[in-house]
Amino acid sequence: MEIINDNSCGWIDYDNRRSKIKTLNNNLKCDYLIVGAGFTGLSAARKLAEVDKNKNIILVDAQIAGEGASSRNSGYLVDTTLNDGFTSDKDINNYKKKVQLYDLGIKAVEKFNKEYQVDCDWNECGKYFASSKLEDEKKAKHFSELLGKLNFSNDILYQKDLKDKLGTSFYKVAVYTKGGILLNPAKLIKAMIKALPENVTLYENTFLHNWEKFNDQIHCTFKNFNIKTKKIIFCTNGFLSKLDIKKRYNFPITLTASMTRSLNDKEFESIGKPKEWGVLPIRPMGATIRMTKDRRILIRNTAELKNPNNMSDLELKKRAILHEAGIQKRFPSLPKNIINSTWSGIVCRSGNGSQIFEKIDENIFVAGCYNGSGIGVGTLFGEQIALMSSNQDSEEISIIQSKKKPMWLPPQPFLNIGVFIRLLFERIIAKSEI
């Protein structure tokens, strides 16, 4: 399946697109081939180049580097998550390990930003897990108690305080956590591309059609040329299953988001001039929504089994109508038709919310399946899978390998049927939150 960029992502359009794109134009050999140039692949390439300075490293991406899921997310660098199957008391130890990974991911991104003096609109403003239904207070309190057991600073807020913070009276109850960070993912990913060392060659619009292992070498076939490599690292996240990598342990979900134009002074004043904020839903299929540094509102309230590459302009417009309705419910004072861009992208999920980090054999490595938390964890996993592939060890690798592994998934078509029913059920439950 060829990967096609719909060229409509608000984050990407925010900044000037890169020029001087290099596409594979010859048959090549290399020491390391990294497939996928998002947060994971870019971090892996940078780390490999640091530890193996004399090695020839090739990084390929099916489209433009960083313009897949890495630039199509909501820009949350999360420290905690609510709807991931880890928030019950009986599974608290696994939740501890998961938030430990989030913390390591935040530190990895922060270290990169400081080292390369990156401006990605970094804002340590925390985040809100919110609901428009007061009946969700029980779930909010339970989550707050769980966070308290893990020494996470948090507060339960109600409608009046939320209106002051968010500029809307839509939400009735929320758990506020102080450790979350908001940023501009496109600015961050562009900085990572710029930071690639000289012994890394990046080829874009270079789609991997097939790969096979022969003895101690991997043969990779692209559109017109091939690459032979000693070691390969798969960092394609939502497209892992398409490459037959851990196929029974991950599956893709298509998300669609919209972003408004910047609010003018009058519009901004009408919602109380709130500081930058981010809201995640208490109910799983509710809307993710945030205010950006430059007064734009991003909303994402659709998740579906849909090939984003087959999403027509008409289908995107239909989803934009849902997004516009979601904004109007929250901010009735704002004018209609302020959405500036709408786009789709893929998130990689596992059955139990666990990530994939694995040495398949001496030559083949994989990292991905971030369940919607790929900025920090993806950066961390990229660095650590690079170390593993070069036969090095670290404390972070030990922590990653101690976590709960992804669960086995049923074969098709049963998997898609189950996922469809689950999404439909959760959408019905979260109807008021969309």
N, C-alpha and C positions, 0 to 999 in steps of 0.2 A: 504493500500500500504506500503510494507516494504521499509525502507530507507537504501540504500546501498552506502557506501563511495567508490568512484572510486580510492582512494589512489593515486591521481596524482597531487594534488594541490601543486604548487611551494612554497607557503607560509608555508604550513604544513611540507613539505619535507625539508624546510630550517633548521628546528630545530629538535632535537631528539624527537621522539614521546613519549608520557607518557606511563608509565607501571602501573601495579597494577590497572587495570580496574575492577570495581565491577559491576556485573549484578544482577538484581532482582532475588532472589532465594528463596523467601518465601512470604506468605501472610502477609500484614502489615497494620497497622493503623497509621495515622499521623494527626497533626493539620493543616498543609499546604502541598499541593502537587503542585509543579511547573513543568509544562510540557514544555520542551525545554531548553537546557543548552547552549544557545548562550549568546550574550551580555545582552539581556533582562533578561533571566532566571537566569543567574549567578548574575547579579546586584540585582535582586529581592530577591534571596536567601540570599545574603550577608546582605542586608538591613533588611529583616525580622528577621534574626538571631540577628541583633543588637538591634532592638526594642522589640522583643519578645524572650528574652534569654532562657526562660523556655519552649518554644514551640518546638515540634518535627517537623522538616522541611525535606521533601524529594524532591529531584530534580532528574528528569528523562530525558534522551535523547534517541531518537531512534537509534542514532549511537554514535560515540565518541564525548564527550562534546566539543563544539567549532569548530568542523570540518564540520559544515554545512555552511550556508551563512556567519557566523561570520569570518571564515578563508578563505573564497573564494571570497572576494570582492577585490577591487583595493587599499584598504588602504587609502582612503580619509576620513578625518574628516572635513566635509564641514561646511562652514559658510554661503554660498549662493548657490543657484541653479538657472539654467536658464530655462530648458525645463520641467517645472512642472505645467504649467497652472496658475501660480500665478504672472506672470511677466508683466501683463498688467496694465495700469494706473488705470483702473476701479476696479481692485482687489488689490490695493496697501495695503489696511489695512490688508487683509489676508496674504499678503506677509510679512508684518511687523511681524505678529504673528508667521509665519513660521520661519523666520530667528531668531526670539527671541528664539524659541525652539532649533535651531541649536547652538546658543550661549550658552544656558543652557546645551546642550549636551556636547559641548567642555569643559565647566567648570567641568562637572561631571567626564569626563575622566581624565582631568588634576588633579582634586582633588584625584582621585583614584591613579594615577601614583605617585603623591607626597607622599601620605600616605603610599604606599607600595613600594616605591623606584623602580618603574618599568622602565626597559629599553626596549622600543618598537620602537626604531629608530625614535623618535619624532622629526619632522622637521617643523618649522613654516615658510615654504618657500612660502606659498600662492599657487595659482593655476591659470591656463590659460584657458579661454573659447575661443577656437581657430577654425579657418576655413581656408581651402586652397583656398577659393574663395573670392576675394575682394568684390564681390557683397553682401557678408554677413556683410560688414562694417555698413550698415544701422541698422541691428539687433544688432550688437555689440554696436553701439553708443546709441541706445535706451536703452539697458540693462545698459550701463554705466551711463546714465542719471537717470535711476531708482535707481541704487545703490547710486548715488550722493544724491538723495532726502532722502535716508535712512542713509546718513552720512557714507556710506561704502567707504573706500579709494580704488580707482581703477585707472588703467591706460589703455589706448588703445595703443597697440603696433602693429607695422607693420613688414614686412618680415625681414629687416636687423636686427632689434633689437631682433626679435624672433629667428633668426639663432644664434645670439650670446648667447642667453639664453638657447636655447633648443638643439643646435647642428644640426638643420635641417632647410633648406630653404623651406620646404613643406608648412608651414603655412604663409598666407598672411596678416591676421588680427587676433587680439585677445584682449580680455578684461582680464587684470591681476587683481586679487583680492588678497589682502595681508593677509586676515584672515584665509585662509585654511591651514590645517595641513596634512602632509603625515606621515604615520607610517606603521609598520609591524603588521597587524591584528592578525597573529598567535601568536606573542610574547605577545601581549596585552591579548588575550583570555587565554593563558596559565597562565599568572599572575593572572587573575581573578579566575581561577580554583584553583590555589594554595592558594588564599586568602579566600577560603570558610571557615567559622567558624565551630567549632566542632559540633554544633547542626544542621548542614546540612549534610544529607547523599545523596551522588550522585550515581545514578545507570545509567550506560551507556549500549548501545546496548539493550535498554529496550523500546520496541515499544508499544505505546498505541493503542490497537485495538478498544476499545469501552469505553464509559463512560456514566453513567446515574445518575440522582439525585433521591434519595429516602428520602423524608422528608427533614431533615437538614444535610444529608450526601451524599457525592459523591462516587459512586462505579466505580472504574476504572479497566478494564480488560486488562491484558498484555498477553504474549504468554502462560505462564504456571501458572501465579500467579495473584493476584489482590491486589489492595491497596484501602482502605477505608479512606476517608479524610473529615475533616470538611469544608475546603475551598480549592479551586483549582484556580490556575493562569495559563492561557494558554499563552505561549511565543514562539509559533512555527512559527511565521512570515509567510513565504511562504506556510506553510502547514496548516494554520488556516482553510481554506475552506474544506480541507480533513477531519478535525475533526468536521465539521458542525458548525464552529464558525464564525458568521458574514458572512455567505456564500455569501450573495448577495451584499457584500460591498468590497470584495477583490478578487484578482485572482493572480496566479503565472505566472511569465515569466522566462524562462530559459536563462541564460547568459553563454557564454563560453569564457575563457581567456587563454592566453599563457604567459609564462615567459621564457626569454632567460637565458643562463648561464651568469656568470659575464664576462663583456668585459675585454679583456687583455689590457695592457698599449697601444699597438699600435692601437688597435681598438678604445679605448677610446680617444686617441689623434686625430684620424681621424675625430671624430665628435666634436672636439673642447674642450674636457674635461669639459663638462657642469656640473654645480652643480645639485643636486637632484631637479627634477621638476615633475609636474603633469599637464596633459592637458585633459580637458573635451571638448566635441564637441559643437559647436554652433548649428549644425543641430542634432536633437534628436538621430538618429541612426548612427551617426558618431562614430569613434573609441575613446574610453577612453585609454590613454596611459601615462605611467610614467616611470621615471628613479628611481631606488632604491638606497639606501645608498651604496650598494655593487656593483654598476654599472650593474645591471640587468635591462632589459626593459620588462615591462608588457604591454600587449595590449589586449583589449577586444572590439571586433567589430561585435558580433553577438547577437541578441536577438530573441527568437522564442518561439512558443507554442510547447514545446517538453518536455516530461518527462525525466529529466536528469538521472534517474535511469535506463532508457532503452538506454542510449547513449553508443553505442558499441565503442571499440577501433578504428575501422575503421571510424566511424562517428567523433570521436574526432580528428583523423588525418586529415580528410577533413577540419575541422574547423581550425586546426593548419596551413594548407596551406593558408587559408585566412589571418590568423594572420601574417604569414611569409611575405606574399605579402604586407601587411600593413606596416610592419617594413621596407621592402626594398624600398617602395615608399618614406619613410621618411629619411631613412639612407642607401642610395645606396652603401656607402663605406664599410658597414659591410658585412661579409660573409653570405651566406645562411646556412641553417641548424644549426642555433645557438639556436633554441628553445629547451629548456630543459624539459618543462612540459606543459601540456594542461589539463584543467579541466572544468567541468560544475557545475553550482549551480543555486539556485532559488532566485529570488527577488520577494517580495510581492508588488503588486501595487493596488491602488484604482483608481477609475475613475477620480478623481479630485486632486490627489496628496496628500490627507490628510491621517493622520495616525489613527489607531484604539487605543483607550484608554478608557476602559469602565468597569463599574460594571454592570454585566448582572443581577445578583440578589445578595442576601446577602452572597451567598457561591461561586459565580462564577465571575472571573475577567479575563480580556484579555488585552494584549498590543501587538501591532505589526503593520504590513503593513507600512514599512518605505520608500518605493518607492526609494530604493537605497541609503538611508542616515542613515543606521542602526547603525554605530559605536557609534556616539555621541547620537543620539536620542534614540536608543535602550538602551543604558546605563542609560540615564535619565529616560525613561519610566519604566524600570525595577525597579529602586529605588522608583519611585513615585507610581507605581501600588502596590508595597509592602506596602507602607504607607497606601494607600487607603484600601487594604484588611485587615489591622489591625486597621481599623476605626480611622485613623489619617488624618489630613489635612496638607496642606502646600501651600505656595505661588505658587510653581511650579505646583501643581495640578490645582489650579485655572487658571493659564496661559494655561495649556494644555487643560483644558475643555472649554476655551473660543475660541479655534481655530475652523476653519471650519471643519465640520464633513464629513466623506466619503459619496459620493453619492451612491444612489441605482443603482445596475447594472441589466441589463436584464438577464433572465434565459438562461440556455444552451438549444440548441446549439448556440443561437443568440449571446451570449457573445463571445464565441470563434471565431465565424465568424467575428464579428466586430473587435476584437483584431487582428486577422490575417490580415484583410484588412488594418487596421491602420499601423501595423508593415511593411507590404509590401509597402505601400505608402511611409512611412518615409524612408525605406531602399532605394527606388528608388531615392528619393530626396537627400539622403545623400551618394549616390554611390561613389562620388569622395572623400568622407571623410573616407571611410572604409579602 
